[in-house]
């Protein structure tokens, strides 16, 4: 394939407080990682690199192979098996370090790279397709975004300093996509920690454009987010 998808799943999940690395917490019978990979495998045919906590790398591989086989049973690849496209590498102390570890495992022929948070477990396959299409069309970095719906305030401690106009703001999601050479060069140049990959590429001088995100691509961070994911999965199964 010409597309590579790095799925970062090496976070500790402290804010979720579930007592396990976040990607291995169950939504229903299946984990956050399992659900995330279902969306990934139903998207564009791609090399898939899962970045997992070192001590859970074996579990991550088992999970990824199971989802690959299941997806193949429903929609077989024209050539070969999906499980041959799956790799697992150990993560790092920061998200940026984990992404860098994933980039190191991409095959030589990969031209377009998507970086995706496993914690956005219910991201539909269409978002992956949309991001790849936009990278191909623009040659820029691509971030899926949603309009900001809340009213925003700039605060200092508990005091409101001013209202913030939300019209020019957007909420960033993943998968974020890039021409491979652009992302590799930006990672080599990165001299600070960035909160997402488009910020890192922008700091290196890269152009970034947006595509519509999806409400289901929210990041599971708190127990309330996990409840939301559970009801969405339950409703979909009902
Ligand atoms: O913590 P947060 O949910 O913002 O992390 C976003 C994504 O980055 C998650 O999918 C998490 O597993 C991943 N991550 C990682 N390595 C880290 C920290 C976060 O792979 N050291």
py3Dmol code that shows the C-alpha trace and the ligand (Angstrom):
import py3Dmol

protein = """\
ATOM      1  CA  UNK A   1       0.000   0.000   0.000  1.00  0.00           C
ATOM      2  CA  UNK A   2       0.951   3.679  -0.371  1.00  0.00           C
ATOM      3  CA  UNK A   3      -0.843   4.757   2.827  1.00  0.00           C
ATOM      4  CA  UNK A   4       0.457   4.142   6.353  1.00  0.00           C
ATOM      5  CA  UNK A   5      -1.656   4.685   9.483  1.00  0.00           C
ATOM      6  CA  UNK A   6       0.090   5.138  12.840  1.00  0.00           C
ATOM      7  CA  UNK A   7      -2.387   4.425  15.649  1.00  0.00           C
ATOM      8  CA  UNK A   8      -1.053   5.772  18.945  1.00  0.00           C
ATOM      9  CA  UNK A   9      -2.304   3.703  21.869  1.00  0.00           C
ATOM     10  CA  UNK A  10       0.508   3.988  24.411  1.00  0.00           C
ATOM     11  CA  UNK A  11      -1.118   6.463  26.802  1.00  0.00           C
ATOM     12  CA  UNK A  12      -1.619   5.585  30.459  1.00  0.00           C
ATOM     13  CA  UNK A  13      -5.227   6.786  30.680  1.00  0.00           C
ATOM     14  CA  UNK A  14      -4.767   8.436  34.056  1.00  0.00           C
ATOM     15  CA  UNK A  15      -7.713  10.817  33.532  1.00  0.00           C
ATOM     16  CA  UNK A  16      -9.949   7.849  32.731  1.00  0.00           C
ATOM     17  CA  UNK A  17      -8.980   6.217  36.005  1.00  0.00           C
ATOM     18  CA  UNK A  18      -9.877   2.711  34.818  1.00  0.00           C
ATOM     19  CA  UNK A  19      -6.763   1.101  36.267  1.00  0.00           C
ATOM     20  CA  UNK A  20      -5.401  -0.051  32.892  1.00  0.00           C
ATOM     21  CA  UNK A  21      -3.741   1.630  29.913  1.00  0.00           C
ATOM     22  CA  UNK A  22      -6.612   3.444  28.182  1.00  0.00           C
ATOM     23  CA  UNK A  23      -6.516   1.522  24.898  1.00  0.00           C
ATOM     24  CA  UNK A  24      -7.226  -1.720  26.759  1.00  0.00           C
ATOM     25  CA  UNK A  25     -10.275  -0.467  28.637  1.00  0.00           C
ATOM     26  CA  UNK A  26     -13.510  -2.087  27.414  1.00  0.00           C
ATOM     27  CA  UNK A  27     -16.270  -0.146  25.663  1.00  0.00           C
ATOM     28  CA  UNK A  28     -18.501  -3.217  25.349  1.00  0.00           C
ATOM     29  CA  UNK A  29     -16.990  -6.715  25.065  1.00  0.00           C
ATOM     30  CA  UNK A  30     -14.265  -5.028  23.051  1.00  0.00           C
ATOM     31  CA  UNK A  31     -11.560  -2.576  24.016  1.00  0.00           C
ATOM     32  CA  UNK A  32     -10.996   1.010  22.900  1.00  0.00           C
ATOM     33  CA  UNK A  33      -8.118  -0.273  20.705  1.00  0.00           C
ATOM     34  CA  UNK A  34     -10.334  -2.947  19.146  1.00  0.00           C
ATOM     35  CA  UNK A  35     -12.995  -0.402  18.200  1.00  0.00           C
ATOM     36  CA  UNK A  36     -10.406   2.059  16.906  1.00  0.00           C
ATOM     37  CA  UNK A  37      -8.867  -0.595  14.649  1.00  0.00           C
ATOM     38  CA  UNK A  38     -12.256  -1.547  13.198  1.00  0.00           C
ATOM     39  CA  UNK A  39     -12.583   1.988  11.848  1.00  0.00           C
ATOM     40  CA  UNK A  40      -8.979   1.944  10.620  1.00  0.00           C
ATOM     41  CA  UNK A  41      -9.260  -1.368   8.746  1.00  0.00           C
ATOM     42  CA  UNK A  42     -12.541  -0.360   7.078  1.00  0.00           C
ATOM     43  CA  UNK A  43     -10.856   2.754   5.692  1.00  0.00           C
ATOM     44  CA  UNK A  44      -8.216   2.906   2.948  1.00  0.00           C
ATOM     45  CA  UNK A  45      -5.971  -0.126   2.427  1.00  0.00           C
ATOM     46  CA  UNK A  46      -2.916   0.765   4.512  1.00  0.00           C
ATOM     47  CA  UNK A  47       0.039  -0.442   6.503  1.00  0.00           C
ATOM     48  CA  UNK A  48      -1.156  -0.133  10.111  1.00  0.00           C
ATOM     49  CA  UNK A  49       1.387   0.540  12.875  1.00  0.00           C
ATOM     50  CA  UNK A  50      -0.050   0.266  16.391  1.00  0.00           C
ATOM     51  CA  UNK A  51       2.024   2.022  19.064  1.00  0.00           C
ATOM     52  CA  UNK A  52       1.338   0.304  22.397  1.00  0.00           C
ATOM     53  CA  UNK A  53       2.727   0.402  25.936  1.00  0.00           C
ATOM     54  CA  UNK A  54       5.837  -1.847  25.844  1.00  0.00           C
ATOM     55  CA  UNK A  55       4.385  -4.246  28.416  1.00  0.00           C
ATOM     56  CA  UNK A  56       1.156  -4.629  26.400  1.00  0.00           C
ATOM     57  CA  UNK A  57       2.706  -4.990  22.924  1.00  0.00           C
ATOM     58  CA  UNK A  58       1.780  -8.695  22.769  1.00  0.00           C
ATOM     59  CA  UNK A  59      -1.833  -7.962  23.690  1.00  0.00           C
ATOM     60  CA  UNK A  60      -1.977  -5.168  21.112  1.00  0.00           C
ATOM     61  CA  UNK A  61      -0.739  -7.518  18.370  1.00  0.00           C
ATOM     62  CA  UNK A  62      -3.297 -10.189  19.302  1.00  0.00           C
ATOM     63  CA  UNK A  63      -6.049  -7.579  19.204  1.00  0.00           C
ATOM     64  CA  UNK A  64      -4.884  -6.101  15.892  1.00  0.00           C
ATOM     65  CA  UNK A  65      -4.640  -9.507  14.181  1.00  0.00           C
ATOM     66  CA  UNK A  66      -8.126 -10.440  15.406  1.00  0.00           C
ATOM     67  CA  UNK A  67      -9.623  -7.243  13.987  1.00  0.00           C
ATOM     68  CA  UNK A  68      -7.658  -7.700  10.732  1.00  0.00           C
ATOM     69  CA  UNK A  69      -9.018 -11.247  10.284  1.00  0.00           C
ATOM     70  CA  UNK A  70     -12.546 -10.170  11.131  1.00  0.00           C
ATOM     71  CA  UNK A  71     -12.436  -7.285   8.654  1.00  0.00           C
ATOM     72  CA  UNK A  72     -11.007  -9.582   5.958  1.00  0.00           C
ATOM     73  CA  UNK A  73     -13.837 -12.053   6.536  1.00  0.00           C
ATOM     74  CA  UNK A  74     -16.361  -9.276   5.836  1.00  0.00           C
ATOM     75  CA  UNK A  75     -14.452  -7.467   3.059  1.00  0.00           C
ATOM     76  CA  UNK A  76     -11.431  -9.435   1.803  1.00  0.00           C
ATOM     77  CA  UNK A  77      -8.480  -7.553   0.362  1.00  0.00           C
ATOM     78  CA  UNK A  78      -7.959  -8.023  -3.382  1.00  0.00           C
ATOM     79  CA  UNK A  79      -4.480  -9.367  -2.670  1.00  0.00           C
ATOM     80  CA  UNK A  80      -2.995 -10.850   0.460  1.00  0.00           C
ATOM     81  CA  UNK A  81      -4.250 -10.739   4.011  1.00  0.00           C
ATOM     82  CA  UNK A  82      -4.867  -7.727   6.195  1.00  0.00           C
ATOM     83  CA  UNK A  83      -2.834  -9.247   9.005  1.00  0.00           C
ATOM     84  CA  UNK A  84       0.294  -8.919   6.852  1.00  0.00           C
ATOM     85  CA  UNK A  85      -0.202  -5.120   6.995  1.00  0.00           C
ATOM     86  CA  UNK A  86      -0.131  -4.972  10.818  1.00  0.00           C
ATOM     87  CA  UNK A  87       2.819  -3.979  13.008  1.00  0.00           C
ATOM     88  CA  UNK A  88       3.110  -3.202  16.707  1.00  0.00           C
ATOM     89  CA  UNK A  89       5.877  -1.082  18.238  1.00  0.00           C
ATOM     90  CA  UNK A  90       6.498   0.103  21.801  1.00  0.00           C
ATOM     91  CA  UNK A  91       5.515   3.662  22.706  1.00  0.00           C
ATOM     92  CA  UNK A  92       7.314   6.426  24.591  1.00  0.00           C
ATOM     93  CA  UNK A  93       6.709   8.752  27.537  1.00  0.00           C
ATOM     94  CA  UNK A  94       4.977  11.416  25.409  1.00  0.00           C
ATOM     95  CA  UNK A  95       2.492  11.205  22.551  1.00  0.00           C
ATOM     96  CA  UNK A  96       5.059  12.844  20.254  1.00  0.00           C
ATOM     97  CA  UNK A  97       7.639  10.200  21.191  1.00  0.00           C
ATOM     98  CA  UNK A  98       5.088   7.479  20.520  1.00  0.00           C
ATOM     99  CA  UNK A  99       4.289   8.895  17.063  1.00  0.00           C
ATOM    100  CA  UNK A 100       8.022   9.056  16.275  1.00  0.00           C
ATOM    101  CA  UNK A 101       8.353   5.372  17.220  1.00  0.00           C
ATOM    102  CA  UNK A 102       5.466   4.527  14.880  1.00  0.00           C
ATOM    103  CA  UNK A 103       6.941   6.513  11.985  1.00  0.00           C
ATOM    104  CA  UNK A 104      10.127   4.463  12.331  1.00  0.00           C
ATOM    105  CA  UNK A 105       8.214   1.284  11.473  1.00  0.00           C
ATOM    106  CA  UNK A 106       6.710   2.496   8.173  1.00  0.00           C
ATOM    107  CA  UNK A 107       7.701   0.673   5.011  1.00  0.00           C
ATOM    108  CA  UNK A 108       9.860   2.427   2.420  1.00  0.00           C
ATOM    109  CA  UNK A 109       7.039   2.664  -0.149  1.00  0.00           C
ATOM    110  CA  UNK A 110       4.603   4.555   2.078  1.00  0.00           C
ATOM    111  CA  UNK A 111       3.803   7.996   0.586  1.00  0.00           C
ATOM    112  CA  UNK A 112       0.927   9.280   2.735  1.00  0.00           C
ATOM    113  CA  UNK A 113       0.878   8.951   6.536  1.00  0.00           C
ATOM    114  CA  UNK A 114      -2.122   9.292   8.820  1.00  0.00           C
ATOM    115  CA  UNK A 115      -1.598   9.649  12.582  1.00  0.00           C
ATOM    116  CA  UNK A 116      -4.607   8.623  14.675  1.00  0.00           C
ATOM    117  CA  UNK A 117      -5.427   8.541  18.388  1.00  0.00           C
ATOM    118  CA  UNK A 118      -6.713   5.106  19.447  1.00  0.00           C
ATOM    119  CA  UNK A 119      -8.685   7.088  22.051  1.00  0.00           C
ATOM    120  CA  UNK A 120     -10.874   8.399  19.175  1.00  0.00           C
ATOM    121  CA  UNK A 121     -12.207   4.862  19.038  1.00  0.00           C
ATOM    122  CA  UNK A 122     -15.472   5.477  17.155  1.00  0.00           C
ATOM    123  CA  UNK A 123     -14.025   7.500  14.249  1.00  0.00           C
ATOM    124  CA  UNK A 124     -15.877   6.308  11.118  1.00  0.00           C
ATOM    125  CA  UNK A 125     -13.902   4.958   8.099  1.00  0.00           C
ATOM    126  CA  UNK A 126     -15.116   7.842   5.907  1.00  0.00           C
ATOM    127  CA  UNK A 127     -12.953  10.299   7.864  1.00  0.00           C
ATOM    128  CA  UNK A 128      -9.811   8.298   6.994  1.00  0.00           C
ATOM    129  CA  UNK A 129     -10.827   8.329   3.309  1.00  0.00           C
ATOM    130  CA  UNK A 130     -11.527  12.064   3.430  1.00  0.00           C
ATOM    131  CA  UNK A 131      -8.116  12.854   4.952  1.00  0.00           C
ATOM    132  CA  UNK A 132      -6.189  10.727   2.424  1.00  0.00           C
ATOM    133  CA  UNK A 133      -8.089  12.355  -0.458  1.00  0.00           C
ATOM    134  CA  UNK A 134      -7.291  15.846   0.879  1.00  0.00           C
ATOM    135  CA  UNK A 135      -3.575  15.045   1.301  1.00  0.00           C
ATOM    136  CA  UNK A 136      -3.479  13.773  -2.292  1.00  0.00           C
ATOM    137  CA  UNK A 137      -5.327  16.804  -3.582  1.00  0.00           C
ATOM    138  CA  UNK A 138      -3.452  19.521  -1.660  1.00  0.00           C
ATOM    139  CA  UNK A 139      -0.038  18.073  -0.737  1.00  0.00           C
ATOM    140  CA  UNK A 140      -0.575  19.812   2.621  1.00  0.00           C
ATOM    141  CA  UNK A 141      -1.041  18.517   6.162  1.00  0.00           C
ATOM    142  CA  UNK A 142      -4.711  17.786   6.817  1.00  0.00           C
ATOM    143  CA  UNK A 143      -6.659  18.011  10.081  1.00  0.00           C
ATOM    144  CA  UNK A 144     -10.327  17.023  10.529  1.00  0.00           C
ATOM    145  CA  UNK A 145     -12.144  19.762  12.466  1.00  0.00           C
ATOM    146  CA  UNK A 146     -15.514  20.522  14.006  1.00  0.00           C
ATOM    147  CA  UNK A 147     -16.949  23.973  14.699  1.00  0.00           C
ATOM    148  CA  UNK A 148     -16.684  25.062  18.331  1.00  0.00           C
ATOM    149  CA  UNK A 149     -20.206  25.073  19.810  1.00  0.00           C
ATOM    150  CA  UNK A 150     -19.513  26.288  23.340  1.00  0.00           C
ATOM    151  CA  UNK A 151     -19.241  29.960  24.232  1.00  0.00           C
ATOM    152  CA  UNK A 152     -15.611  30.599  25.123  1.00  0.00           C
ATOM    153  CA  UNK A 153     -14.033  32.819  27.799  1.00  0.00           C
ATOM    154  CA  UNK A 154     -10.451  33.758  28.429  1.00  0.00           C
ATOM    155  CA  UNK A 155      -9.933  33.361  32.181  1.00  0.00           C
ATOM    156  CA  UNK A 156      -7.300  34.200  34.793  1.00  0.00           C
ATOM    157  CA  UNK A 157      -7.818  32.003  37.813  1.00  0.00           C
ATOM    158  CA  UNK A 158     -11.574  32.128  38.429  1.00  0.00           C
ATOM    159  CA  UNK A 159     -12.085  35.535  36.792  1.00  0.00           C
ATOM    160  CA  UNK A 160     -13.280  36.074  33.250  1.00  0.00           C
ATOM    161  CA  UNK A 161     -10.878  38.358  31.398  1.00  0.00           C
ATOM    162  CA  UNK A 162     -12.785  38.550  28.117  1.00  0.00           C
ATOM    163  CA  UNK A 163     -15.143  36.759  25.787  1.00  0.00           C
ATOM    164  CA  UNK A 164     -13.467  34.924  22.908  1.00  0.00           C
ATOM    165  CA  UNK A 165     -15.072  34.936  19.458  1.00  0.00           C
ATOM    166  CA  UNK A 166     -15.523  31.295  18.496  1.00  0.00           C
ATOM    167  CA  UNK A 167     -16.291  31.962  14.826  1.00  0.00           C
ATOM    168  CA  UNK A 168     -12.668  31.695  13.642  1.00  0.00           C
ATOM    169  CA  UNK A 169     -11.948  28.674  15.899  1.00  0.00           C
ATOM    170  CA  UNK A 170     -12.226  24.952  15.186  1.00  0.00           C
ATOM    171  CA  UNK A 171     -11.731  21.842  17.319  1.00  0.00           C
ATOM    172  CA  UNK A 172      -9.027  19.521  15.947  1.00  0.00           C
ATOM    173  CA  UNK A 173      -9.467  15.752  15.680  1.00  0.00           C
ATOM    174  CA  UNK A 174      -7.511  12.835  14.214  1.00  0.00           C
ATOM    175  CA  UNK A 175      -6.641  11.123  11.884  1.00  0.00           C
ATOM    176  CA  UNK A 176      -4.306  13.884  10.694  1.00  0.00           C
ATOM    177  CA  UNK A 177      -2.667  13.203   7.339  1.00  0.00           C
ATOM    178  CA  UNK A 178       0.566  14.271   5.647  1.00  0.00           C
ATOM    179  CA  UNK A 179       2.803  13.579   2.701  1.00  0.00           C
ATOM    180  CA  UNK A 180       5.303  11.190   4.294  1.00  0.00           C
ATOM    181  CA  UNK A 181       8.394  13.275   3.498  1.00  0.00           C
ATOM    182  CA  UNK A 182       6.823  16.386   5.065  1.00  0.00           C
ATOM    183  CA  UNK A 183       5.958  14.574   8.319  1.00  0.00           C
ATOM    184  CA  UNK A 184       9.342  12.817   8.566  1.00  0.00           C
ATOM    185  CA  UNK A 185      11.225  16.084   8.050  1.00  0.00           C
ATOM    186  CA  UNK A 186       9.077  17.923  10.614  1.00  0.00           C
ATOM    187  CA  UNK A 187       9.676  15.196  13.200  1.00  0.00           C
ATOM    188  CA  UNK A 188      13.417  15.358  12.570  1.00  0.00           C
ATOM    189  CA  UNK A 189      13.291  19.141  13.089  1.00  0.00           C
ATOM    190  CA  UNK A 190      10.976  19.179  16.139  1.00  0.00           C
ATOM    191  CA  UNK A 191      12.637  20.970  19.058  1.00  0.00           C
ATOM    192  CA  UNK A 192       9.631  21.129  21.417  1.00  0.00           C
ATOM    193  CA  UNK A 193       6.582  19.116  22.433  1.00  0.00           C
ATOM    194  CA  UNK A 194       3.448  19.859  20.394  1.00  0.00           C
ATOM    195  CA  UNK A 195      -0.109  18.811  21.235  1.00  0.00           C
ATOM    196  CA  UNK A 196      -0.793  17.439  17.784  1.00  0.00           C
ATOM    197  CA  UNK A 197       0.979  16.585  14.565  1.00  0.00           C
ATOM    198  CA  UNK A 198      -0.377  19.465  12.490  1.00  0.00           C
ATOM    199  CA  UNK A 199       1.044  21.891  15.092  1.00  0.00           C
ATOM    200  CA  UNK A 200       4.416  20.153  14.780  1.00  0.00           C
ATOM    201  CA  UNK A 201       4.338  20.326  10.970  1.00  0.00           C
ATOM    202  CA  UNK A 202       3.139  23.966  11.015  1.00  0.00           C
ATOM    203  CA  UNK A 203       6.076  24.854  13.313  1.00  0.00           C
ATOM    204  CA  UNK A 204       8.378  23.391  10.665  1.00  0.00           C
ATOM    205  CA  UNK A 205       6.794  25.666   8.047  1.00  0.00           C
ATOM    206  CA  UNK A 206       4.321  23.183   6.561  1.00  0.00           C
ATOM    207  CA  UNK A 207       0.929  24.256   5.221  1.00  0.00           C
ATOM    208  CA  UNK A 208      -2.116  22.795   6.972  1.00  0.00           C
ATOM    209  CA  UNK A 209      -5.651  22.538   5.631  1.00  0.00           C
ATOM    210  CA  UNK A 210      -8.893  21.194   7.103  1.00  0.00           C
ATOM    211  CA  UNK A 211     -11.609  18.689   6.216  1.00  0.00           C
ATOM    212  CA  UNK A 212     -14.869  18.154   8.131  1.00  0.00           C
ATOM    213  CA  UNK A 213     -14.425  15.984  11.206  1.00  0.00           C
ATOM    214  CA  UNK A 214     -17.128  13.795  12.728  1.00  0.00           C
ATOM    215  CA  UNK A 215     -19.028  13.960  16.022  1.00  0.00           C
ATOM    216  CA  UNK A 216     -18.255  10.268  16.658  1.00  0.00           C
ATOM    217  CA  UNK A 217     -14.507  10.979  16.472  1.00  0.00           C
ATOM    218  CA  UNK A 218     -14.471  12.525  19.968  1.00  0.00           C
ATOM    219  CA  UNK A 219     -11.547  11.536  22.192  1.00  0.00           C
ATOM    220  CA  UNK A 220     -12.298   9.230  25.123  1.00  0.00           C
ATOM    221  CA  UNK A 221     -10.519  11.023  27.971  1.00  0.00           C
ATOM    222  CA  UNK A 222     -12.785  11.108  31.038  1.00  0.00           C
ATOM    223  CA  UNK A 223     -15.240   8.578  32.521  1.00  0.00           C
ATOM    224  CA  UNK A 224     -18.090  10.651  30.986  1.00  0.00           C
ATOM    225  CA  UNK A 225     -16.522  10.205  27.513  1.00  0.00           C
ATOM    226  CA  UNK A 226     -16.384   6.447  28.087  1.00  0.00           C
ATOM    227  CA  UNK A 227     -20.093   6.449  29.021  1.00  0.00           C
ATOM    228  CA  UNK A 228     -20.868   8.334  25.811  1.00  0.00           C
ATOM    229  CA  UNK A 229     -18.912   5.772  23.776  1.00  0.00           C
ATOM    230  CA  UNK A 230     -20.735   2.938  25.556  1.00  0.00           C
ATOM    231  CA  UNK A 231     -24.176   4.313  24.737  1.00  0.00           C
ATOM    232  CA  UNK A 232     -23.233   4.971  21.108  1.00  0.00           C
ATOM    233  CA  UNK A 233     -21.968   1.397  20.680  1.00  0.00           C
ATOM    234  CA  UNK A 234     -25.043   0.012  22.434  1.00  0.00           C
ATOM    235  CA  UNK A 235     -27.398   2.041  20.238  1.00  0.00           C
ATOM    236  CA  UNK A 236     -25.544   0.922  17.100  1.00  0.00           C
ATOM    237  CA  UNK A 237     -25.884  -2.723  18.150  1.00  0.00           C
ATOM    238  CA  UNK A 238     -29.560  -2.410  19.086  1.00  0.00           C
TER     239      UNK A 238
END
"""
ligand_1 = """\
21
LIG
O -3.811 11.402 26.609
P -4.513 11.619 25.342
O -5.848 10.914 25.271
O -4.599 13.031 24.895
O -3.624 10.886 24.228
C -3.980 10.897 22.875
C -3.522 9.590 22.226
O -2.101 9.490 22.302
C -4.101 8.338 22.920
O -4.607 7.436 21.939
C -2.905 7.789 23.664
O -2.910 6.370 23.789
C -1.712 8.241 22.826
N -0.490 8.402 23.616
C 0.622 7.614 23.328
N 1.775 7.732 24.091
C 1.831 8.606 25.110
C 0.706 9.428 25.406
C -0.440 9.314 24.639
O 0.571 6.789 22.406
N 2.957 8.676 25.834
"""
view = py3Dmol.view(width=600, height=400)
view.addModel(protein, "pdb")
view.setStyle({"model": 0}, {"cartoon": {"style": "trace"}})
view.addModel(ligand_1, "xyz")
view.setStyle({"model": 1}, {"stick": {}})
view.zoomTo()
view.show()
